[in-house]
Amino acid sequence: MAILDLGALDHAPLTRDPFSFAVVRDFVTPEAAAAVQADFPNIVYPGLLPVEATAYGPRFGALIEELQSEAVAKAFGEKFGIDLVGCPTMITVRGRCQEKDGRIHTDSTAKLVTALLYFNAAWEEQGGRLRLLRRPDDLNDMIAEVPPDAGTLIAFRRSDCSFHGHEPFVGVRRYVMINWMASTFAARRELLRHRISATAKRAFAPAQSA
């Protein structure tokens, strides 16, 4: 049974100005989201990790497999007007947020489309809510603000003005990110960077938690 509701993505409004993005609540149904959340990797340190550097349960694994399918690439490509079928993908996960996370940025030119899929309980905090922004220097000049509730999708086509960020939050904040990449070389380079970072975080995790 499919975990992702591609029909919901197809019917979701697409904002085009100043960059193309879509928000889909319940892109994963509450029942499926709860199952994936139960199987989510137990990550005790902040930062993005390559999915293969984590240990997870079967429903999370099924989600990762589905995200890499041709049907998903086709659906996101049609949404954003770009052919993503056959493009290399990069999947990373985050389990915790630190004070410095959420600074305004655009994604690197190596990325074509970014999709964030959240797996948190109903979000009560003011911090940690992703903001899609009009400017690179004002976190309050937002087009939309989205709490990272379980099953919520935020996807956008990377551009020089696809600014996003969030107010500081420290604690558990879970999501899966899939990027369709411009080239296999770019995907490997980015994954290598995340692997090195993950190794360093793992080495220092005991000292941080002491």
N, C-alpha and C positions, 0 to 999 in steps of 0.2 A: 504493500500500500504506500502511495506517495506521501511524503512528509510535507512537501512544499505545495502551496496553492498557487500554481502558475496562472490560473484564471484570475485570481485577485490582483496579481501583478499586471496583467493585461488590462484590467478595468480601472486600475488606480490612476488618478490624475497625474499628469506629467507637467511639472513646472519647468519652463525653458529659460527663464530670465532671472538672474544673470547666468545661470548654468542649469543644465538638465538634471533633475532629480525626482525621485518618487518615494513616497512613504506608504508602506502597506502594513497595517495592523492585522494581526492574526494571519500573517503569511504562513506561519505554522500554527495549526489549530491548538487551542489550550491543552487538549489531551496529549497530542503529540509533543508539544513544547515541554510539558511536565516530564514525559518519558525521556526526552533528550536531555533536559536539565539534570535529571537523576543520573544520567550516564556521562555528564560533562566532566572533562579532566579536572582533577584536583590540583589546582595551581596555587602555590603559596607565595609567589613573588610577582611583582608587577612586570609589565612589558609584554610585547607580542612574541609568541612562540610559534614556530612551524608546527603544524598539527602532528606531524610524524614524530616530533620530539616529546609528545605527551602520551599518557595512557588513559584510555576511555572505554566506556561500555558499548554494547552492541547498537543501541538506538542512536547514539551519537555517531558511531561509525557508519550507520545507514544514511544519516544526514550528509556526512562528508562525501560518501559515494554518490548520492543524488546530486549534490551541488556540482560535481564534476561531469555530469551527464550532458550529452548533446542537446537534450530537450531543454535543460536549464540555460545553456549557452544561447540557444536559439531564442528563447523567450526574452532574455535580457537584451540580446542584440536587437530584436524587433522593437523592444521598448525604447531603446536609445538610438536607433537608426544606425547601427554599426554591426558588421558581420563578426560575431564572436565565435562561431563554430570553428573548431580547430585551433583556436588561440590557446597558448599555454596558460595555465591557471596557477595561482599561488594562494594557498589557504593557510591562514594564521589564526590563532586563538588568543584571547586575553581572559584572565581570571580575576585579576586585581588591578586597582587603579592607585596611582600615587599622586602626590600634590602637584607635580610638574606636568602631569598628563593633561591633555585637552587644550594645549596652546594652539592658536589659530594657524592653520597651514592649508596648503593644497597638496594633493598627492604628487608623487614624482611622475615625470613624463613617461616612465616605463609602464605605467598603468593606464589601461584604456577605460575600464569601468570598475568601480568599487561597490561591493555590496556588504553591508553590515547586518548581521542577524543576531538579535539579543536574546539572552536567556537568564533573565532576572525576575524575581517576584515583583509584584506591583511596586513601582518606584516612588518612594515618598520624598527622597532628598531633592534639594534644589540643584546641587551640583551633579555633574555626570549626565545631564540631559544634552544630547547632541544638538548643536545649533548650526543651521545652514545660513551662511552669512553673505552680506553684500560687499563687505570690505575686509581687508587684511589686518585692520588695526582697531576694530571696534566689535567686541563680543556681544554688544547689545543691539547692533544694527542687523537684526536677524530676519530671515524670510520665514523660517520655521524653527520650532524647538520640539524635540521628540524625546520623551522619556524612554529609557532602554528596557521596556517591559518585555516579558517573555513572548516570543513569536513575532515581534515587530521587526520589519525590514526597512532599512534606509539604503537606497542605491542611487548612485550618481555617475554621470559621465565625467571623467577627469578633464579639467581645463585649467587655463592659467588663472581663472577666477572662481574655481570651485572651493571657496574658502569654507572651513568648518572648524569647530572646536567646542569646548564646553567649560563651564565653571568648574573649579577644582572639586574633587571628591577623592577621599581616601578610603579604600575598603574593597569589598567584593563587587565586581562589575564584569559580568560575563558576556562575551560575544564571540561569534565566528566571523571572520572577514575573508571573503573571496575576491581576488583581483584577477580579471582577465588582462593578460600582459601583452605588450607590444612584440615581444620576442622571447624565445626560450632562453637566450643568454641573459636577458633582463630578469627573468624569473629566477634563474639559478643564482645570479648575483645577489638579488634581494634575499633569497632564502639562506644563502651563505651568511649574509650579514645577521639575519635573525638567529641562525644557529649559533654563531659566535657569541651573540648577546645572551642567548639562552644558557649557554655553557657557563658564562661568567655569572649570571644571576643564580644559577643552581649552586655554583661554588660558594657564593656568599650568602645563600639563603639561611643557613643555620645561624650565622652571626647576626643577620638582620632580625631573626625571629627570637633571639635570645633576650 
